[in-house]
Amino acid sequence: MQVFLSCVLLVFCLAGCGFSSGVMAVAPDTYAMTEERAPVLGGGREANRLVLAEADRFCRQQGRASAILDLRPDGDPFTPYYPTAFDVTFRCVNEAQAKGDR
């Protein structure tokens, strides 16, 4: 029983080590989101990977491509683990626009 409770406690602790704001519309075809990961879960590098992957997945579900407008680190800059989060602003565009063809 003690092992089970320890496992449950560990799961709850690790579950609180990551955060995603989810995709939020900020203008027509323009979206923003934030991903945060504790250092034990990969920190800023993992947050960066996840935020870009989620932007791409979101646009691909609409049959479009993601065009990153802004990508910046976030989190507490006074910790040795900075950044632990990334904020992205992106648009969903057709494939030709994503490649720069107009």
N, C-alpha and C positions, 0 to 999 in steps of 0.2 A: 504494500500500500504506500509506503514511504517513497519508493522508486516512482510509482505512478504520479504522486503529488509533485515530486521533483520535476518530472517530465512536463506536467501541466504548467507548472510555474515557469519553466524554461521557455515553453511555447509562448506564453503570454508576454514574457520579457522580450523575446525576439520579435514578436508581432508589433511591438511599439517602437521598433528601431527603423521603421521606414514610413514614409508619408508620400502621398500623391494627391495633388489638388484635383486631379482629373482635368479634362479638357474643358475650357470655358471660352465661350464666344465673346470677343471684345469688339468686333466690327464684322460687316459682311465678309464671309470667307476668311476671316482672320481670327485666330485662336491663341490662347495662352495657357500654360500649365507649369507646375512646379513639381519636381521630384526631389525627395530628400532621403538620404540613406546614412545610417550610423556607420562609423568607421569599421565596425565589426562585419557589416554587410557590404563593404566595398567603398563606402564613403562617396566622395565627389565623383570619382571615376565611374562608379556604377550609376550614380544619379544622372550623370551626363549621358551615358549609354541608354538608360531607360527613358529619359525625356525625349531623346531623338527618335528612339524606336517607337514610342507611343505616338508621337506626332506623325510619323510615317504610317503607322498602322491606321490611325484615325482617318487620314486622307485617302489611303488605299481602299478603305471600306466604302468610300464615296466614288471610287473609280478615278481618283485624282492623285497627284503627287504633292508632297510637302515641300514648301519653299521657306527656309528658315530666315526670318527677318531679324531676330535678335536672340542671342544665347549668352547668358551671363551666369557666373557663379554666385551662389548665395549661401547663407549660413552665418554662423558667428565668426567674424574674422579674427577674433582674439583667442581662438583655440588653435592648437598645433595641427588640427585635422582639417582646417579650412581648405577648400570649400567642402561642405557636406551636402549641398543642394545645388540644383541648377534650375533656372527659369528660362523658358523658351517662349517666343512669340513666333507664330508661323502662319502661313496662308496655305490653303488647299487650291492648287492650280492644275490646269491640264498639263499633260506630259511635255508638250512643246514649250510651254512657259517655264517649266522646271529646268529644262535643258538650256534655256536662254534663247531659244528660237522664237522669233516673233513675226 
